[in-house]
Amino acid sequence: AVFIVAYALCVMQYPGMFSTRVVGNLLTDNAFLGIASVGMTFVILTRGIDLSIGSVIAFASVFVAVLVGTYNVHPLVAFAAVLVISTLFGCLMGAMIRFLSIPPFVVTLAGMFLARGAAYLISTESVPISHPVIDAIQGFYFRFPGGGRLTALAIVMLIVFAVGIFLASRTR
């Protein structure tokens, strides 16, 4: 709702914002934030807090880039590895909160610094990625009238939104 109101205000000021190209670019460029926001919505609804999410996203990005770009690991293997590592990281923080009764603010603040430091240790430089699978994912899109595109990443975000809405409406 906030996005729609903000977008409507922008369209009123700048009518060019109403093009399908702008809509497609907004969805694609902010897809990772949209996906993260669905997860954070559930964290907040359960009275929790997670300060580490941005640093974990940064770690995951650097980790995948280095595996694919430097070590020539297949992207699907790199994606699976980073999903396992970040899930274990989240489970470890959750276990510390649950079993050691450490406040979530403290645990996730420490996790934020740990993930940021791990990303920094992996690489501090830009890592180019060139792989046919990455190119295929980036090349997959649906074209809208007016030149806009709904990319694979935007589609994933919309699916995550739909699943999040479904889960939120069906659970206490």
Helices and strands as residue ranges (DSSP letters): H 2-13, G 15-18, H 20-29, H 31-45, H 53-69, H 75-99, H 104-122, H 132-139, E 141-143, E 149-151, H 152-170
